[in-house]
């Protein structure tokens, strides 16, 4: 989860929208970069306090600040110069450390799809990230490089229905 949890106003009084949103992930842990930036900490702690008693089967986990600093230095050392790594890129990086096979869906930082059809931008509820904070196209280039090296599988086609052809990737 990114800091978009802060968009839920009066979270303590009305947790239902957030609870409904995260419940679709079943009992999967919710990982939040609460200590990545000071702006993330308060909404992340609120989300933890609200979700823990309502959904104890779905743990809320915070990234370690030292891990986040190390990850930031790692990517900056490899030429990725941006103010902040996106939450998606943080999670993909972590998955590469923990998982044998990583498949990435929905990481597409452009206004149109591969068939040049316009697509809505879904970052922070249709708001584009500030170009000095996140450089999504540069992150995407890194993902393409990782895909070409076999480190992950980047899926660029629209998701298909369950049971359909699963080989529809880059």
Wavefront OBJ file of the C-alpha trace (Angstrom):
o trace
v 0.000 0.000 0.000
v 1.263 3.459 -0.726
v 0.386 6.559 1.202
v -2.914 6.793 -0.633
v -4.403 5.417 2.597
v -4.395 9.073 3.635
v -7.212 9.695 1.162
v -9.625 7.930 3.515
v -10.905 10.805 5.620
v -12.077 10.087 9.172
v -10.555 6.624 8.966
v -11.070 5.969 12.679
v -14.784 6.823 12.457
v -15.446 5.203 9.086
v -12.985 2.383 8.337
v -15.361 0.553 5.987
v -14.030 1.890 2.641
v -10.440 0.922 3.494
v -11.471 -2.410 5.018
v -13.515 -3.228 1.925
v -10.639 -2.295 -0.357
v -8.027 -4.461 1.393
v -10.343 -7.406 2.042
v -10.184 -8.383 -1.645
v -6.625 -9.576 -0.936
v -7.819 -12.189 1.551
v -5.276 -12.903 4.268
v -2.298 -11.508 2.340
v -0.043 -9.215 4.311
v -0.286 -5.516 3.588
v 3.167 -3.979 3.223
v 3.434 -0.236 3.756
v 6.538 1.961 3.420
v 5.484 3.848 6.564
v 8.939 5.198 7.314
v 10.078 5.912 3.767
v 9.189 9.588 4.094
v 7.727 11.560 6.978
v 4.559 12.199 4.984
v 3.889 8.425 4.960
v 4.197 7.698 8.674
v 1.001 9.119 10.173
v -1.462 7.688 7.592
v 0.306 4.328 7.757
v 0.026 4.129 11.546
v -3.654 5.135 11.331
v -4.237 2.357 8.797
v -2.504 -0.146 11.095
v -4.567 0.927 14.119
v -7.801 0.655 12.152
v -7.095 -2.600 10.311
v -5.424 -4.627 13.063
v -8.554 -5.159 15.221
v -10.933 -5.523 12.251
v -8.771 -7.796 10.060
v -6.287 -9.543 12.382
v -5.879 -12.318 9.800
v -4.414 -9.755 7.382
v -1.199 -8.458 8.967
v 0.022 -4.939 8.293
v 3.806 -4.872 7.876
v 6.059 -1.815 7.696
v 9.263 -1.745 5.685
v 12.366 -1.169 7.794
v 13.737 2.373 7.301
v 17.268 1.010 6.899
v 16.073 -1.443 4.229
v 14.406 1.407 2.347
v 17.594 3.500 2.511
v 19.638 0.543 1.252
v 17.216 -0.063 -1.601
v 17.286 3.618 -2.549
v 21.104 3.621 -2.582
v 21.145 0.384 -4.582
v 19.017 1.806 -7.406
v 20.669 5.220 -7.366
v 23.999 3.424 -7.658
v 22.657 1.847 -10.831
v 21.648 5.141 -12.382
v 18.008 5.444 -11.326
v 17.940 9.089 -10.293
v 14.613 10.131 -8.845
v 13.441 11.798 -5.682
v 11.599 8.709 -4.454
v 11.221 5.162 -5.663
v 7.556 4.432 -6.293
v 5.826 2.017 -3.935
v 5.326 -0.371 -6.846
v 9.012 -0.333 -7.657
v 9.863 -0.889 -3.960
v 7.602 -3.936 -3.887
v 8.965 -5.342 -7.135
v 12.516 -4.939 -5.791
v 11.554 -6.732 -2.596
v 9.823 -9.504 -4.529
v 13.011 -10.022 -6.539
v 14.858 -10.649 -3.277
v 12.258 -13.008 -1.835
v 10.702 -14.883 -4.746
v 11.988 -17.305 -7.335
v 9.557 -16.110 -10.022
v 8.283 -12.526 -10.185
v 5.496 -11.485 -12.565
v 4.679 -7.786 -12.890
v 1.264 -6.629 -14.102
v -0.045 -3.101 -14.521
v 3.220 -1.167 -14.367
v 2.659 1.033 -17.399
v 3.569 4.721 -17.076
v 2.228 5.939 -20.420
v -0.995 7.577 -21.686
v -1.773 4.924 -24.285
v -1.430 1.163 -24.514
v 0.575 -0.866 -27.025
v -2.237 -0.470 -29.581
v -2.100 3.340 -29.100
v -5.443 3.345 -27.306
v -5.771 5.914 -24.497
v -5.745 4.442 -21.022
v -6.566 6.064 -17.709
v -3.708 6.747 -15.377
v -4.364 4.980 -12.101
v -1.647 6.408 -9.884
v -2.999 8.171 -6.815
v -6.549 8.142 -8.098
v -5.953 9.560 -11.566
v -3.379 12.101 -10.423
v -0.008 11.908 -12.093
v 3.064 11.664 -9.895
v 5.214 14.766 -9.702
v 7.996 14.264 -12.291
v 10.702 15.331 -9.834
v 9.571 12.820 -7.218
v 8.834 9.677 -9.265
v 10.270 9.018 -12.700
v 7.971 6.218 -13.706
v 9.293 5.872 -17.285
v 12.823 5.406 -15.902
v 11.557 2.759 -13.478
v 9.799 1.098 -16.400
v 13.064 0.993 -18.385
v 14.692 -0.778 -15.407
v 11.850 -3.293 -15.381
v 12.318 -3.895 -19.121
v 16.016 -4.520 -18.489
v 15.206 -6.965 -15.679
v 12.699 -8.690 -17.979
v 15.263 -9.023 -20.772
v 17.756 -10.477 -18.265
v 15.191 -13.044 -17.122
v 14.987 -11.672 -13.581
v 11.237 -11.077 -13.832
v 8.366 -11.379 -16.279
v 6.792 -8.095 -17.265
v 3.225 -8.489 -18.535
v 2.140 -5.642 -20.787
v -1.024 -6.942 -22.408
v -4.433 -6.525 -20.772
v -5.115 -9.131 -18.121
v -7.184 -12.009 -19.406
v -9.948 -13.884 -17.664
v -9.095 -16.864 -15.434
v -8.231 -19.935 -17.403
v -7.398 -17.957 -20.550
v -4.018 -17.999 -22.230
v -1.427 -17.136 -19.563
v 1.413 -16.654 -22.038
v 0.232 -13.189 -23.039
v 3.306 -11.256 -21.892
v 6.144 -9.216 -23.348
l 1 2 3 4 5 6 7 8 9 10 11 12 13 14 15 16 17 18 19 20 21 22 23 24 25 26 27 28 29 30 31 32 33 34 35 36 37 38 39 40 41 42 43 44 45 46 47 48 49 50 51 52 53 54 55 56 57 58 59 60 61 62 63 64 65 66 67 68 69 70 71 72 73 74 75 76 77 78 79 80 81 82 83 84 85 86 87 88 89 90 91 92 93 94 95 96 97 98 99 100 101 102 103 104 105 106 107 108 109 110 111 112 113 114 115 116 117 118 119 120 121 122 123 124 125 126 127 128 129 130 131 132 133 134 135 136 137 138 139 140 141 142 143 144 145 146 147 148 149 150 151 152 153 154 155 156 157 158 159 160 161 162 163 164 165 166 167 168 169 170
